[in-house]
Every structure is written in C-alpha cells, then in structure tokens.
Amino acid sequence: MEKRLVDCILELKSQCRFEEEIGGECELTLPEVRCVGALLPGEQVSAGDLADRLSLSPSRASRVITGVREKGLLSEGLDLEDRRAVSISLTPSGESMRKLIEKKKNECERRLLGKFRGEQERAVRMGLDVLLAAMKGETGGRN
C-alpha cells in the first residue's frame, strides 16, 4: 500500500534534524531561525513585510520578532518613510548568527545531496517545488 502524501510530509518533517542542529547550537526555535534568515545584512523591513516573508500571521510574527530581538539579534527603529511604522534589521550579532545559520544549512544540504545519484536530485527538487507551490495554493512550480 502506497503511503499517503500527508504521511510522507509528516515523516519528512520528523526526519529533518535541522531545527535540533541549529537550535541546539544557537538556542533558536525554527521560526526564529527563519526570521534571522529572512533578513539580509543591512536590510530594513517592516514587521508586516517580515511576517509575509515568514508566512506568519502578524500576531505570531510579532511574538517571533520579539523573541529574536530579546536575544539581541534584531533591532527595531522608526521607519524614516512612515514614522508610525517600525523598521526591523539585523544587529551585528544577528548578522553573525545569519552566517552560522547559512553554514549549517549548507552542511545539511550537502549531507542530503550526497544520498542522491544523477537525476534523483533534480527530480526531488522539482517535486518539492511543485509540492510547496500546491501547499501555498499556487499552480505548478519552478522548472
């Protein structure tokens, strides 16, 4: 009997050790890792833009942003274009953490890719792109 797609997704999530690897070393939750990774060094964004990037509700994003800010990785300042809004950016510690996160992501990806041969990697990437697009309610995926 073929596994249901939902069961495969849940199993994939349980098999991924990235959160444990990065979380243990950096003391960040997965949403916090994603938050730090969603900002480029020197970039300033609004809380709403960051929530969109993270695909989180504004209230959930606010809690994540607060947690990351309390860890000294984000700073908030007045938005020069809209004084009612707050702009969010990485602190120097946040930029260092972002580099570490990227290093860990690269290590994890190398380990995964080492298990594929030839066209398997391309097929997996395409399949995941299509699956993610479908889960987001989009049609198709990247080619």
Residue, then its C-alpha position, 0 to 999 in steps of 0.5 A: m500500500e502506497k503511503r499517503l502524501v500527508d504521511c510522507i510530509l509528516e515523516l519528512k518533517s520528523q526526519c529533518r534534524f535541522e531545527e535540533e542542529i541549529g537550535g541546539e547550537c544557537e538556542l533558536t526555535l525554527p521560526e526564529v531561525r527563519c526570521v534571522g534568515a529572512l533578513l539580509p545584512g543591512e536590510q530594513v523591513s517592516a514587521g508586516d513585510l517580515a511576517d509575509r516573508l515568514s508566512l506568519s500571521p502578524s500576531r505570531a510574527s510579532r511574538v517571533i520578532t520579539g523573541v529574536r530581538e530579546k536575544g539581541l539579534l534584531s533591532e527595531g527603529l522608526d521607519l524614516e518613510d512612515r514614522r508610525a511604522v517600525s523598521i526591523s534589521l539585523t544587529p551585528s550579532g544577528e548578522s553573525m548568527r545569519k552566517l552560522i545559520e547559512k553554514k549549517k544549512n549548507e552542511c545539511e544540504r550537502r549531507l542530503l545531496g550526497k544520498f542522491r545519484g544523477e537525476q534523483e536530485r533534480a527530480v526531488r527538487m522539482g517535486l518539492d517545488v511543485l509540492l510547496a507551490a500546491m501547499k501555498g495554493e499556487t499552480g505548478g512550480r519552478n522548472 
